[in-house]
């Protein structure tokens, strides 16, 4: 399979599309841009997970959970540094199928929680 900009632009799940969304989120979301960061320990499950909390100067009180599952198995997020998983909504499009608190193998998660 050949990957080029034309094919990546036409695929909503492409790496190019993901990067474009992440850059846009970083510019638009004060929590991602300026919030305090706590790295969580999901090493044993093969995932990198962290929580960004809104800065004190922000009008939002939410947190953003970011995760990347580099393993070959799904990873369930249970302890996300005090940020409740209930009501988390995906900030990426297309939204992942199923439970947003379970990252599929190879998946990237960016979710907002209140």
N, C-alpha and C positions, 0 to 999 in steps of 0.2 A: 504494500500500500504506500503510495506516495503522498506525503503531506506537504501542501503548499498553502499560501495565504488564501487562494481562491477556494480550495476545498475546506480549509479551516473556517473561513467566514460563513460558509453555507451550513455548517454543523453547529447547532446550538450547544452541543456537549463537547466541543473541541477545546484543546488547551489554550488556543488563542482567545476564544470566547471567555474562558475562565479568567485569564489574565486581564482582559479588558474589564470584566466585572470587578475584579479585585482592586484594580487601579481606581475605578470609578467610586467604589465603596470607600476606599481610603481617603479620597478627596472630599466626599460628601458626608462622611460619618465622623463626627467629633470624637466619639468613643474609640473608634479604630485609630484615628489619627493622633489623639492626644491623651487617651485614657491610660490609667495605670495598668500594668500587665502582671499577671500571675501565671507562671508555667505550672501545669499539672503533671503528675507522674502517671503516665500511661505507657511507660517504656516497655513493661512486660507484655503488654498487648500489641506492641508494634505501632503505636500511634503517637503523634505529637499534638498536644492539646494545650491551649492557653485561653485565659479569660481576660478581656479588656474591660475595665470599669470606667464609666463616664467620669470625666474630670469635674472637679467641684464647680468650675465656672460654666459648665454645660447646663442647658435647659432640660436635658434628658436625664433620667435616672437609671436608664437601662444598662445592661452589660452585653457584651458580644462574646460568644464562645466561638473559637476558631480551632479546627482540628483537621489533621491530615492522617488518614489511615494508610500506612505503608506496608501493612501486613497482607496476607492472603485470606484473612478471616474477618468477618464483621466484628466491630468493636462497639460495645454498649457503653455509653457515657452515663455514669451514675453520679459521681462526685465531681461537680464542675466548680469547685472553689466557692461554694455558697450561693452560686447563681442557680436558681431553680430551673429544672428542665421543663417543667409544666408550662405550657404556653409558648415555648420557644418557636419562633418562626424563622424560616430560611430567608436569608438575604440574597441568595443566589437564584438564578433562573436558568434552566427549568428547575423547579423544586424537586428534591429527592422524593422518590416513592417510598411509602411506608413510614415507619417511625423515625422522626428526625433525630432522635437520641441514639440511634444505632447507625454507625458509619459503615457502609459497605466496604469491602476490600478495595483499596486504591482510591477511596472517596475523599473529597475535600468538603468540609462543613463550615459554613459561616452562618451563625444563628443569633438572633436578638432575643434576649430574655429581659423580663421586668423584675 
